[in-house]
């Protein structure tokens, strides 16, 4: 759909608290968390990417993407 709209670039957040399931345990491979699969798919369709990794990425996401454990929660 994005390609059909004539867009050629995507800006994508990479949320720390979405990929770190528990302290030191990361998931970048399963389901919607498959970062490498996403990168390959983006390349296949010719998109340029602006990756926006944390630690703090935006106010719209819980704790800005930081793990709740950093706040004692």
PQR file with spaces between the fields and no chain letter, atoms N, CA, C, O and H, PARSE charges and radii, in Angstrom:
ATOM       1  N    UNK     1       0.819   -1.182    0.000 -0.4000 1.5000
ATOM       2  CA   UNK     1       0.000    0.000    0.000 -0.0000 2.0000
ATOM       3  C    UNK     1       0.871    1.257    0.000  0.5500 1.7000
ATOM       4  O    UNK     1       0.578    2.217   -0.712 -0.5500 1.4000
ATOM       5  N    UNK     2       1.924    1.250    0.786 -0.4000 1.5000
ATOM       6  CA   UNK     2       2.799    2.419    0.859 -0.0000 2.0000
ATOM       7  C    UNK     2       3.440    2.681   -0.500  0.5500 1.7000
ATOM       8  O    UNK     2       3.532    3.827   -0.941 -0.5500 1.4000
ATOM       9  H    UNK     2       2.162    0.470    1.364  0.4000 1.0000
ATOM      10  N    UNK     3       3.881    1.617   -1.157 -0.4000 1.5000
ATOM      11  CA   UNK     3       4.486    1.738   -2.484 -0.0000 2.0000
ATOM      12  C    UNK     3       3.461    2.285   -3.481  0.5500 1.7000
ATOM      13  O    UNK     3       3.794    3.118   -4.324 -0.5500 1.4000
ATOM      14  H    UNK     3       3.806    0.686   -0.800  0.4000 1.0000
ATOM      15  N    UNK     4       2.219    1.818   -3.382 -0.4000 1.5000
ATOM      16  CA   UNK     4       1.157    2.265   -4.285 -0.0000 2.0000
ATOM      17  C    UNK     4       0.860    3.754   -4.122  0.5500 1.7000
ATOM      18  O    UNK     4       0.368    4.394   -5.051 -0.5500 1.4000
ATOM      19  H    UNK     4       1.948    1.142   -2.697  0.4000 1.0000
ATOM      20  N    UNK     5       1.150    4.296   -2.966 -0.4000 1.5000
ATOM      21  CA   UNK     5       0.952    5.730   -2.720 -0.0000 2.0000
ATOM      22  C    UNK     5       2.083    6.577   -3.291  0.5500 1.7000
ATOM      23  O    UNK     5       2.042    7.807   -3.242 -0.5500 1.4000
ATOM      24  H    UNK     5       1.550    3.776   -2.211  0.4000 1.0000
ATOM      25  N    UNK     6       3.092    5.901   -3.832 -0.4000 1.5000
ATOM      26  CA   UNK     6       4.204    6.616   -4.448 -0.0000 2.0000
ATOM      27  C    UNK     6       5.338    6.954   -3.496  0.5500 1.7000
ATOM      28  O    UNK     6       6.239    7.715   -3.848 -0.5500 1.4000
ATOM      29  H    UNK     6       3.126    4.903   -3.872  0.4000 1.0000
ATOM      30  N    UNK     7       5.301    6.395   -2.296 -0.4000 1.5000
ATOM      31  CA   UNK     7       6.363    6.676   -1.328 -0.0000 2.0000
ATOM      32  C    UNK     7       7.575    5.786   -1.605  0.5500 1.7000
ATOM      33  O    UNK     7       7.428    4.666   -2.095 -0.5500 1.4000
ATOM      34  H    UNK     7       4.569    5.776   -2.011  0.4000 1.0000
ATOM      35  N    UNK     8       8.764    6.285   -1.292 -0.4000 1.5000
ATOM      36  CA   UNK     8       9.975    5.493   -1.500 -0.0000 2.0000
ATOM      37  C    UNK     8      10.850    5.407   -0.254  0.5500 1.7000
ATOM      38  O    UNK     8      11.948    4.852   -0.307 -0.5500 1.4000
ATOM      39  H    UNK     8       8.883    7.195   -0.894  0.4000 1.0000
ATOM      40  N    UNK     9      10.379    5.946    0.857 -0.4000 1.5000
ATOM      41  CA   UNK     9      11.146    5.928    2.097 -0.0000 2.0000
ATOM      42  C    UNK     9      10.220    5.735    3.293  0.5500 1.7000
ATOM      43  O    UNK     9       9.071    6.175    3.296 -0.5500 1.4000
ATOM      44  H    UNK     9       9.487    6.397    0.900  0.4000 1.0000
ATOM      45  N    UNK    10      10.759    5.060    4.312 -0.4000 1.5000
ATOM      46  CA   UNK    10      10.009    4.802    5.545 -0.0000 2.0000
ATOM      47  C    UNK    10      10.840    5.243    6.739  0.5500 1.7000
ATOM      48  O    UNK    10      12.058    5.067    6.751 -0.5500 1.4000
ATOM      49  H    UNK    10      11.693    4.702    4.311  0.4000 1.0000
ATOM      50  N    UNK    11      10.195    5.807    7.731 -0.4000 1.5000
ATOM      51  CA   UNK    11      10.829    6.142    8.992 -0.0000 2.0000
ATOM      52  C    UNK    11      10.273    5.174   10.027  0.5500 1.7000
ATOM      53  O    UNK    11       9.062    5.114   10.241 -0.5500 1.4000
ATOM      54  H    UNK    11       9.206    5.950    7.722  0.4000 1.0000
ATOM      55  N    UNK    12      11.164    4.411   10.671 -0.4000 1.5000
ATOM      56  CA   UNK    12      10.730    3.305   11.521 -0.0000 2.0000
ATOM      57  C    UNK    12      11.408    3.375   12.889  0.5500 1.7000
ATOM      58  O    UNK    12      12.635    3.420   12.981 -0.5500 1.4000
ATOM      59  H    UNK    12      12.148    4.459   10.497  0.4000 1.0000
ATOM      60  N    UNK    13      10.600    3.383   13.948 -0.4000 1.5000
ATOM      61  CA   UNK    13      11.136    3.293   15.304 -0.0000 2.0000
ATOM      62  C    UNK    13      11.529    1.854   15.620  0.5500 1.7000
ATOM      63  O    UNK    13      10.888    0.913   15.152 -0.5500 1.4000
ATOM      64  H    UNK    13       9.603    3.347   13.874  0.4000 1.0000
ATOM      65  N    UNK    14      12.582    1.686   16.411 -0.4000 1.5000
ATOM      66  CA   UNK    14      12.954    0.376   16.947 -0.0000 2.0000
ATOM      67  C    UNK    14      12.903    0.518   18.459  0.5500 1.7000
ATOM      68  O    UNK    14      13.809    1.082   19.071 -0.5500 1.4000
ATOM      69  H    UNK    14      13.103    2.451   16.790  0.4000 1.0000
ATOM      70  N    UNK    15      11.837    0.001   19.053 -0.4000 1.5000
ATOM      71  CA   UNK    15      11.581    0.185   20.480 -0.0000 2.0000
ATOM      72  C    UNK    15      12.356   -0.810   21.339  0.5500 1.7000
ATOM      73  O    UNK    15      12.260   -2.021   21.143 -0.5500 1.4000
ATOM      74  H    UNK    15      11.101   -0.458   18.555  0.4000 1.0000
ATOM      75  N    UNK    16      13.103   -0.299   22.267 -0.4000 1.5000
ATOM      76  CA   UNK    16      13.876   -1.124   23.191 -0.0000 2.0000
ATOM      77  C    UNK    16      12.939   -2.049   23.971  0.5500 1.7000
ATOM      78  O    UNK    16      13.174   -3.256   24.041 -0.5500 1.4000
ATOM      79  H    UNK    16      13.181    0.685   22.426  0.4000 1.0000
ATOM      80  N    UNK    17      11.874   -1.485   24.559 -0.4000 1.5000
ATOM      81  CA   UNK    17      11.003   -2.289   25.423 -0.0000 2.0000
ATOM      82  C    UNK    17      10.130   -3.270   24.638  0.5500 1.7000
ATOM      83  O    UNK    17       9.479   -4.120   25.247 -0.5500 1.4000
ATOM      84  H    UNK    17      11.683   -0.505   24.502  0.4000 1.0000
ATOM      85  N    UNK    18      10.097   -3.180   23.342 -0.4000 1.5000
ATOM      86  CA   UNK    18       9.358   -4.134   22.509 -0.0000 2.0000
ATOM      87  C    UNK    18      10.224   -5.341   22.182  0.5500 1.7000
ATOM      88  O    UNK    18       9.725   -6.461   22.070 -0.5500 1.4000
ATOM      89  H    UNK    18      10.626   -2.490   22.848  0.4000 1.0000
ATOM      90  N    UNK    19      11.520   -5.111   22.031 -0.4000 1.5000
ATOM      91  CA   UNK    19      12.425   -6.183   21.626 -0.0000 2.0000
ATOM      92  C    UNK    19      13.159   -6.841   22.797  0.5500 1.7000
ATOM      93  O    UNK    19      13.613   -7.977   22.663 -0.5500 1.4000
ATOM      94  H    UNK    19      11.926   -4.201   22.122  0.4000 1.0000
ATOM      95  N    UNK    20      13.287   -6.164   23.933 -0.4000 1.5000
ATOM      96  CA   UNK    20      13.942   -6.782   25.091 -0.0000 2.0000
ATOM      97  C    UNK    20      12.862   -7.352   25.997  0.5500 1.7000
ATOM      98  O    UNK    20      12.209   -6.624   26.745 -0.5500 1.4000
ATOM      99  H    UNK    20      12.918   -5.241   24.042  0.4000 1.0000
ATOM     100  N    UNK    21      12.686   -8.668   25.918 -0.4000 1.5000
ATOM     101  CA   UNK    21      11.613   -9.339   26.657 -0.0000 2.0000
ATOM     102  C    UNK    21      11.854   -9.317   28.151  0.5500 1.7000
ATOM     103  O    UNK    21      10.925   -9.112   28.933 -0.5500 1.4000
ATOM     104  H    UNK    21      13.217   -9.259   25.311  0.4000 1.0000
ATOM     105  N    UNK    22      13.072   -9.523   28.541 -0.4000 1.5000
ATOM     106  CA   UNK    22      13.505   -9.380   29.929 -0.0000 2.0000
ATOM     107  C    UNK    22      14.969   -8.942   29.861  0.5500 1.7000
ATOM     108  O    UNK    22      15.582   -8.965   28.794 -0.5500 1.4000
ATOM     109  H    UNK    22      13.827   -9.689   27.906  0.4000 1.0000
ATOM     110  N    UNK    23      15.507   -8.554   30.977 -0.4000 1.5000
ATOM     111  CA   UNK    23      16.853   -7.983   30.986 -0.0000 2.0000
ATOM     112  C    UNK    23      17.854   -8.872   30.238  0.5500 1.7000
ATOM     113  O    UNK    23      18.113  -10.009   30.633 -0.5500 1.4000
ATOM     114  H    UNK    23      15.009   -8.536   31.844  0.4000 1.0000
ATOM     115  N    UNK    24      18.403   -8.329   29.156 -0.4000 1.5000
ATOM     116  CA   UNK    24      19.408   -9.038   28.374 -0.0000 2.0000
ATOM     117  C    UNK    24      18.876  -10.077   27.399  0.5500 1.7000
ATOM     118  O    UNK    24      19.660  -10.729   26.709 -0.5500 1.4000
ATOM     119  H    UNK    24      18.192   -7.406   28.836  0.4000 1.0000
ATOM     120  N    UNK    25      17.557  -10.245   27.328 -0.4000 1.5000
ATOM     121  CA   UNK    25      16.953  -11.228   26.416 -0.0000 2.0000
ATOM     122  C    UNK    25      16.202  -10.464   25.330  0.5500 1.7000
ATOM     123  O    UNK    25      15.155   -9.867   25.579 -0.5500 1.4000
ATOM     124  H    UNK    25      16.920   -9.716   27.888  0.4000 1.0000
ATOM     125  N    UNK    26      16.757  -10.497   24.131 -0.4000 1.5000
ATOM     126  CA   UNK    26      16.195   -9.735   23.015 -0.0000 2.0000
ATOM     127  C    UNK    26      15.541  -10.644   21.996  0.5500 1.7000
ATOM     128  O    UNK    26      15.963  -11.785   21.810 -0.5500 1.4000
ATOM     129  H    UNK    26      17.608  -10.982   23.929  0.4000 1.0000
ATOM     130  N    UNK    27      14.516  -10.141   21.341 -0.4000 1.5000
ATOM     131  CA   UNK    27      13.843  -10.868   20.263 -0.0000 2.0000
ATOM     132  C    UNK    27      13.737   -9.951   19.048  0.5500 1.7000
ATOM     133  O    UNK    27      12.931   -9.020   19.019 -0.5500 1.4000
ATOM     134  H    UNK    27      14.173   -9.214   21.493  0.4000 1.0000
ATOM     135  N    UNK    28      14.562  -10.234   18.057 -0.4000 1.5000
ATOM     136  CA   UNK    28      14.517   -9.510   16.789 -0.0000 2.0000
ATOM     137  C    UNK    28      14.126  -10.451   15.654  0.5500 1.7000
ATOM     138  O    UNK    28      14.326  -10.122   14.485 -0.5500 1.4000
ATOM     139  H    UNK    28      15.216  -10.990   18.082  0.4000 1.0000
ATOM     140  N    UNK    29      13.563  -11.637   15.991 -0.4000 1.5000
ATOM     141  CA   UNK    29      13.348  -12.657   14.970 -0.0000 2.0000
ATOM     142  C    UNK    29      11.920  -13.151   14.820  0.5500 1.7000
ATOM     143  O    UNK    29      11.555  -13.602   13.734 -0.5500 1.4000
ATOM     144  H    UNK    29      13.400  -11.904   16.941  0.4000 1.0000
ATOM     145  N    UNK    30      11.111  -13.087   15.836 -0.4000 1.5000
ATOM     146  CA   UNK    30       9.805  -13.736   15.799 -0.0000 2.0000
ATOM     147  C    UNK    30       8.670  -12.793   15.419  0.5500 1.7000
ATOM     148  O    UNK    30       8.566  -11.679   15.932 -0.5500 1.4000
ATOM     149  H    UNK    30      11.408  -12.720   16.717  0.4000 1.0000
ATOM     150  N    UNK    31       7.818  -13.268   14.507 -0.4000 1.5000
ATOM     151  CA   UNK    31       6.611  -12.533   14.141 -0.0000 2.0000
ATOM     152  C    UNK    31       6.878  -11.109   13.715  0.5500 1.7000
ATOM     153  O    UNK    31       7.740  -10.854   12.874 -0.5500 1.4000
ATOM     154  H    UNK    31       7.902  -14.173   14.091  0.4000 1.0000
ATOM     155  N    UNK    32       6.142  -10.184   14.293 -0.4000 1.5000
ATOM     156  CA   UNK    32       6.273   -8.764   13.956 -0.0000 2.0000
ATOM     157  C    UNK    32       7.595   -8.160   14.429  0.5500 1.7000
ATOM     158  O    UNK    32       7.914   -7.023   14.083 -0.5500 1.4000
ATOM     159  H    UNK    32       5.442  -10.391   14.976  0.4000 1.0000
ATOM     160  N    UNK    33       8.360   -8.906   15.211 -0.4000 1.5000
ATOM     161  CA   UNK    33       9.640   -8.408   15.719 -0.0000 2.0000
ATOM     162  C    UNK    33      10.808   -8.765   14.799  0.5500 1.7000
ATOM     163  O    UNK    33      11.956   -8.458   15.118 -0.5500 1.4000
ATOM     164  H    UNK    33       8.101   -9.830   15.492  0.4000 1.0000
ATOM     165  N    UNK    34      10.533   -9.402   13.672 -0.4000 1.5000
ATOM     166  CA   UNK    34      11.562   -9.865   12.739 -0.0000 2.0000
ATOM     167  C    UNK    34      12.194   -8.674   12.013  0.5500 1.7000
ATOM     168  O    UNK    34      11.759   -8.294   10.926 -0.5500 1.4000
ATOM     169  H    UNK    34       9.600   -9.651   13.413  0.4000 1.0000
ATOM     170  N    UNK    35      13.202   -8.108   12.619 -0.4000 1.5000
ATOM     171  CA   UNK    35      13.839   -6.909   12.080 -0.0000 2.0000
ATOM     172  C    UNK    35      14.582   -7.197   10.776  0.5500 1.7000
ATOM     173  O    UNK    35      14.475   -6.425    9.823 -0.5500 1.4000
ATOM     174  H    UNK    35      13.555   -8.418   13.502  0.4000 1.0000
ATOM     175  N    UNK    36      15.326   -8.288   10.725 -0.4000 1.5000
ATOM     176  CA   UNK    36      16.067   -8.635    9.507 -0.0000 2.0000
ATOM     177  C    UNK    36      15.091   -8.904    8.359  0.5500 1.7000
ATOM     178  O    UNK    36      15.326   -8.467    7.232 -0.5500 1.4000
ATOM     179  H    UNK    36      15.412   -8.915   11.499  0.4000 1.0000
ATOM     180  N    UNK    37      14.006   -9.614    8.638 -0.4000 1.5000
ATOM     181  CA   UNK    37      12.991   -9.867    7.618 -0.0000 2.0000
ATOM     182  C    UNK    37      12.392   -8.578    7.095  0.5500 1.7000
ATOM     183  O    UNK    37      12.156   -8.440    5.894 -0.5500 1.4000
ATOM     184  H    UNK    37      13.816   -9.968    9.553  0.4000 1.0000
ATOM     185  N    UNK    38      12.144   -7.632    7.991 -0.4000 1.5000
ATOM     186  CA   UNK    38      11.607   -6.329    7.594 -0.0000 2.0000
ATOM     187  C    UNK    38      12.596   -5.571    6.713  0.5500 1.7000
ATOM     188  O    UNK    38      12.215   -4.971    5.708 -0.5500 1.4000
ATOM     189  H    UNK    38      12.336   -7.744    8.966  0.4000 1.0000
ATOM     190  N    UNK    39      13.879   -5.604    7.106 -0.4000 1.5000
ATOM     191  CA   UNK    39      14.899   -4.917    6.318 -0.0000 2.0000
ATOM     192  C    UNK    39      15.006   -5.511    4.922  0.5500 1.7000
ATOM     193  O    UNK    39      15.118   -4.777    3.940 -0.5500 1.4000
ATOM     194  H    UNK    39      14.188   -6.090    7.923  0.4000 1.0000
ATOM     195  N    UNK    40      14.973   -6.844    4.828 -0.4000 1.5000
ATOM     196  CA   UNK    40      15.045   -7.510    3.526 -0.0000 2.0000
ATOM     197  C    UNK    40      13.816   -7.206    2.672  0.5500 1.7000
ATOM     198  O    UNK    40      13.941   -6.995    1.466 -0.5500 1.4000
ATOM     199  H    UNK    40      14.882   -7.440    5.626  0.4000 1.0000
ATOM     200  N    UNK    41      12.648   -7.183    3.273 -0.4000 1.5000
ATOM     201  CA   UNK    41      11.423   -6.867    2.550 -0.0000 2.0000
ATOM     202  C    UNK    41      11.447   -5.423    2.044  0.5500 1.7000
ATOM     203  O    UNK    41      11.026   -5.144    0.921 -0.5500 1.4000
ATOM     204  H    UNK    41      12.546   -7.354    4.253  0.4000 1.0000
ATOM     205  N    UNK    42      11.936   -4.523    2.872 -0.4000 1.5000
ATOM     206  CA   UNK    42      12.064   -3.120    2.474 -0.0000 2.0000
ATOM     207  C    UNK    42      13.020   -2.983    1.295  0.5500 1.7000
ATOM     208  O    UNK    42      12.759   -2.225    0.360 -0.5500 1.4000
ATOM     209  H    UNK    42      12.278   -4.750    3.784  0.4000 1.0000
ATOM     210  N    UNK    43      14.116   -3.713    1.343 -0.4000 1.5000
ATOM     211  CA   UNK    43      15.091   -3.682    0.253 -0.0000 2.0000
ATOM     212  C    UNK    43      14.485   -4.260   -1.026  0.5500 1.7000
ATOM     213  O    UNK    43      14.689   -3.721   -2.115 -0.5500 1.4000
ATOM     214  H    UNK    43      14.328   -4.329    2.103  0.4000 1.0000
ATOM     215  N    UNK    44      13.748   -5.348   -0.890 -0.4000 1.5000
ATOM     216  CA   UNK    44      13.115   -5.992   -2.043 -0.0000 2.0000
ATOM     217  C    UNK    44      12.223   -5.013   -2.805  0.5500 1.7000
ATOM     218  O    UNK    44      12.195   -5.028   -4.036 -0.5500 1.4000
ATOM     219  H    UNK    44      13.583   -5.786   -0.006  0.4000 1.0000
ATOM     220  N    UNK    45      11.498   -4.167   -2.083 -0.4000 1.5000
ATOM     221  CA   UNK    45      10.583   -3.224   -2.707 -0.0000 2.0000
ATOM     222  C    UNK    45      11.208   -1.846   -2.957  0.5500 1.7000
ATOM     223  O    UNK    45      10.524   -0.915   -3.381 -0.5500 1.4000
ATOM     224  H    UNK    45      11.521   -4.155   -1.083  0.4000 1.0000
ATOM     225  N    UNK    46      12.503   -1.729   -2.692 -0.4000 1.5000
ATOM     226  CA   UNK    46      13.227   -0.514   -3.035 -0.0000 2.0000
ATOM     227  C    UNK    46      13.029    0.671   -2.116  0.5500 1.7000
ATOM     228  O    UNK    46      13.226    1.814   -2.528 -0.5500 1.4000
ATOM     229  H    UNK    46      13.059   -2.486   -2.348  0.4000 1.0000
ATOM     230  N    UNK    47      12.638    0.416   -0.864 -0.4000 1.5000
ATOM     231  CA   UNK    47      12.455    1.516    0.079 -0.0000 2.0000
ATOM     232  C    UNK    47      13.772    1.933    0.718  0.5500 1.7000
ATOM     233  O    UNK    47      14.613    1.093    1.038 -0.5500 1.4000
ATOM     234  H    UNK    47      12.477   -0.512   -0.529  0.4000 1.0000
ATOM     235  N    UNK    48      13.938    3.212    0.896 -0.4000 1.5000
ATOM     236  CA   UNK    48      15.016    3.730    1.729 -0.0000 2.0000
ATOM     237  C    UNK    48      14.453    3.770    3.144  0.5500 1.7000
ATOM     238  O    UNK    48      13.270    4.049    3.340 -0.5500 1.4000
ATOM     239  H    UNK    48      13.255    3.894    0.636  0.4000 1.0000
ATOM     240  N    UNK    49      15.307    3.491    4.133 -0.4000 1.5000
ATOM     241  CA   UNK    49      14.838    3.446    5.514 -0.0000 2.0000
ATOM     242  C    UNK    49      15.572    4.454    6.383  0.5500 1.7000
ATOM     243  O    UNK    49      16.780    4.654    6.257 -0.5500 1.4000
ATOM     244  H    UNK    49      16.268    3.265    3.974  0.4000 1.0000
ATOM     245  N    UNK    50      14.822    5.071    7.251 -0.4000 1.5000
ATOM     246  CA   UNK    50      15.377    5.877    8.324 -0.0000 2.0000
ATOM     247  C    UNK    50      15.048    5.108    9.597  0.5500 1.7000
ATOM     248  O    UNK    50      13.927    5.180   10.101 -0.5500 1.4000
ATOM     249  H    UNK    50      13.841    4.909    7.354  0.4000 1.0000
ATOM     250  N    UNK    51      16.031    4.371   10.116 -0.4000 1.5000
ATOM     251  CA   UNK    51      15.817    3.593   11.341 -0.0000 2.0000
ATOM     252  C    UNK    51      16.031    4.492   12.539  0.5500 1.7000
ATOM     253  O    UNK    51      17.007    5.240   12.608 -0.5500 1.4000
ATOM     254  H    UNK    51      16.941    4.312    9.706  0.4000 1.0000
ATOM     255  N    UNK    52      15.117    4.412   13.473 -0.4000 1.5000
ATOM     256  CA   UNK    52      15.154    5.277   14.643 -0.0000 2.0000
ATOM     257  C    UNK    52      15.185    4.424   15.909  0.5500 1.7000
ATOM     258  O    UNK    52      14.150    4.222   16.545 -0.5500 1.4000
ATOM     259  H    UNK    52      14.325    3.805   13.417  0.4000 1.0000
ATOM     260  N    UNK    53      16.378    3.915   16.285 -0.4000 1.5000
ATOM     261  CA   UNK    53      16.486    3.077   17.481 -0.0000 2.0000
ATOM     262  C    UNK    53      16.442    3.898   18.751  0.5500 1.7000
ATOM     263  O    UNK    53      16.661    5.109   18.732 -0.5500 1.4000
ATOM     264  H    UNK    53      17.219    4.078   15.769  0.4000 1.0000
ATOM     265  N    UNK    54      16.151    3.216   19.875 -0.4000 1.5000
ATOM     266  CA   UNK    54      16.110    3.871   21.174 -0.0000 2.0000
ATOM     267  C    UNK    54      17.494    4.258   21.629  0.5500 1.7000
ATOM     268  O    UNK    54      18.417    4.283   20.815 -0.5500 1.4000
ATOM     269  H    UNK    54      15.973    2.233   19.890  0.4000 1.0000
ATOM     270  N    UNK    55      17.673    4.562   22.897 -0.4000 1.5000
ATOM     271  CA   UNK    55      16.761    4.099   23.927 -0.0000 2.0000
ATOM     272  C    UNK    55      15.441    4.864   23.979  0.5500 1.7000
ATOM     273  O    UNK    55      14.391    4.226   24.069 -0.5500 1.4000
ATOM     274  H    UNK    55      16.923    4.542   23.559  0.4000 1.0000
ATOM     275  N    UNK    56      15.438    6.169   23.927 -0.4000 1.5000
ATOM     276  CA   UNK    56      14.165    6.897   23.978 -0.0000 2.0000
ATOM     277  C    UNK    56      13.809    7.287   22.551  0.5500 1.7000
ATOM     278  O    UNK    56      14.605    7.920   21.859 -0.5500 1.4000
ATOM     279  H    UNK    56      16.291    6.686   23.854  0.4000 1.0000
ATOM     280  N    UNK    57      12.601    6.906   22.107 -0.4000 1.5000
ATOM     281  CA   UNK    57      12.261    7.182   20.720 -0.0000 2.0000
ATOM     282  C    UNK    57      11.074    8.112   20.521  0.5500 1.7000
ATOM     283  O    UNK    57      11.085    8.925   19.597 -0.5500 1.4000
ATOM     284  H    UNK    57      11.954    6.392   22.670  0.4000 1.0000
ATOM     285  N    UNK    58      10.050    8.016   21.363 -0.4000 1.5000
ATOM     286  CA   UNK    58       8.913    8.921   21.176 -0.0000 2.0000
ATOM     287  C    UNK    58       7.996    8.912   22.392  0.5500 1.7000
ATOM     288  O    UNK    58       7.975    7.955   23.167 -0.5500 1.4000
ATOM     289  H    UNK    58      10.041    7.356   22.115  0.4000 1.0000
ATOM     290  N    UNK    59       7.252    9.975   22.542 -0.4000 1.5000
ATOM     291  CA   UNK    59       6.366   10.120   23.695 -0.0000 2.0000
ATOM     292  C    UNK    59       5.074    9.326   23.548  0.5500 1.7000
ATOM     293  O    UNK    59       4.362    9.123   24.531 -0.5500 1.4000
ATOM     294  H    UNK    59       7.269   10.752   21.913  0.4000 1.0000
ATOM     295  N    UNK    60       4.761    8.875   22.335 -0.4000 1.5000
ATOM     296  CA   UNK    60       3.510    8.149   22.108 -0.0000 2.0000
ATOM     297  C    UNK    60       3.576    6.691   22.571  0.5500 1.7000
ATOM     298  O    UNK    60       2.535    6.045   22.684 -0.5500 1.4000
ATOM     299  H    UNK    60       5.339    9.040   21.536  0.4000 1.0000
ATOM     300  N    UNK    61       4.750    6.167   22.838 -0.4000 1.5000
ATOM     301  CA   UNK    61       4.949    4.771   23.245 -0.0000 2.0000
ATOM     302  C    UNK    61       5.219    4.749   24.740  0.5500 1.7000
ATOM     303  O    UNK    61       5.871    5.655   25.260 -0.5500 1.4000
ATOM     304  H    UNK    61       5.596    6.692   22.746  0.4000 1.0000
ATOM     305  N    UNK    62       4.727    3.725   25.445 -0.4000 1.5000
ATOM     306  CA   UNK    62       4.946    3.643   26.897 -0.0000 2.0000
ATOM     307  C    UNK    62       6.407    3.871   27.259  0.5500 1.7000
ATOM     308  O    UNK    62       7.294    3.197   26.738 -0.5500 1.4000
ATOM     309  H    UNK    62       4.197    2.989   25.022  0.4000 1.0000
ATOM     310  N    UNK    63       6.650    4.805   28.137 -0.4000 1.5000
ATOM     311  CA   UNK    63       7.982    5.164   28.638 -0.0000 2.0000
ATOM     312  C    UNK    63       8.929    5.558   27.510  0.5500 1.7000
ATOM     313  O    UNK    63      10.147    5.500   27.679 -0.5500 1.4000
ATOM     314  H    UNK    63       5.929    5.353   28.561  0.4000 1.0000
ATOM     315  N    UNK    64       8.384    5.959   26.360 -0.4000 1.5000
ATOM     316  CA   UNK    64       9.215    6.379   25.237 -0.0000 2.0000
ATOM     317  C    UNK    64      10.015    5.258   24.624  0.5500 1.7000
ATOM     318  O    UNK    64      10.945    5.505   23.857 -0.5500 1.4000
ATOM     319  H    UNK    64       7.395    6.006   26.223  0.4000 1.0000
ATOM     320  N    UNK    65       9.668    4.027   24.950 -0.4000 1.5000
ATOM     321  CA   UNK    65      10.389    2.873   24.446 -0.0000 2.0000
ATOM     322  C    UNK    65      11.375    2.293   25.426  0.5500 1.7000
ATOM     323  O    UNK    65      11.985    1.258   25.155 -0.5500 1.4000
ATOM     324  H    UNK    65       8.913    3.825   25.573  0.4000 1.0000
ATOM     325  N    UNK    66      11.542    2.946   26.571 -0.4000 1.5000
ATOM     326  CA   UNK    66      12.441    2.418   27.600 -0.0000 2.0000
ATOM     327  C    UNK    66      11.750    1.311   28.383  0.5500 1.7000
ATOM     328  O    UNK    66      10.541    1.389   28.601 -0.5500 1.4000
ATOM     329  H    UNK    66      11.046    3.787   26.790  0.4000 1.0000
ATOM     330  N    UNK    67      12.478    0.281   28.813 -0.4000 1.5000
ATOM     331  CA   UNK    67      11.884   -0.783   29.604 -0.0000 2.0000
ATOM     332  C    UNK    67      11.359   -0.256   30.945  0.5500 1.7000
ATOM     333  O    UNK    67      11.994    0.586   31.579 -0.5500 1.4000
ATOM     334  H    UNK    67      13.460    0.218   28.636  0.4000 1.0000
ATOM     335  N    UNK    68      10.211   -0.752   31.361 -0.4000 1.5000
ATOM     336  CA   UNK    68       9.600   -0.323   32.622 -0.0000 2.0000
ATOM     337  C    UNK    68      10.501   -0.587   33.815  0.5500 1.7000
ATOM     338  O    UNK    68      10.437    0.135   34.809 -0.5500 1.4000
ATOM     339  H    UNK    68       9.694   -1.436   30.846  0.4000 1.0000
ATOM     340  N    UNK    69      11.346   -1.622   33.730 -0.4000 1.5000
ATOM     341  CA   UNK    69      12.236   -1.958   34.859 -0.0000 2.0000
ATOM     342  C    UNK    69      13.186   -0.818   35.204  0.5500 1.7000
ATOM     343  O    UNK    69      13.666   -0.736   36.335 -0.5500 1.4000
ATOM     344  H    UNK    69      11.398   -2.209   32.922  0.4000 1.0000
ATOM     345  N    UNK    70      13.464    0.059   34.248 -0.4000 1.5000
ATOM     346  CA   UNK    70      14.341    1.196   34.526 -0.0000 2.0000
ATOM     347  C    UNK    70      13.679    2.185   35.480  0.5500 1.7000
ATOM     348  O    UNK    70      14.352    2.991   36.123 -0.5500 1.4000
ATOM     349  H    UNK    70      13.074   -0.008   33.330  0.4000 1.0000
ATOM     350  N    UNK    71      12.345    2.110   35.563 -0.4000 1.5000
ATOM     351  CA   UNK    71      11.597    3.014   36.430 -0.0000 2.0000
ATOM     352  C    UNK    71      11.100    2.319   37.696  0.5500 1.7000
ATOM     353  O    UNK    71      10.317    2.882   38.460 -0.5500 1.4000
ATOM     354  H    UNK    71      11.799    1.455   35.040  0.4000 1.0000
ATOM     355  N    UNK    72      11.569    1.082   37.906 -0.4000 1.5000
ATOM     356  CA   UNK    72      11.176    0.323   39.087 -0.0000 2.0000
ATOM     357  C    UNK    72       9.752   -0.220   39.002  0.5500 1.7000
ATOM     358  O    UNK    72       9.127   -0.485   40.029 -0.5500 1.4000
ATOM     359  H    UNK    72      12.205    0.625   37.285  0.4000 1.0000
ATOM     360  N    UNK    73       9.245   -0.383   37.801 -0.4000 1.5000
ATOM     361  CA   UNK    73       7.862   -0.861   37.611 -0.0000 2.0000
ATOM     362  C    UNK    73       7.882   -2.316   37.194  0.5500 1.7000
ATOM     363  O    UNK    73       6.826   -2.912   36.982 -0.5500 1.4000
ATOM     364  H    UNK    73       9.753   -0.167   36.967  0.4000 1.0000
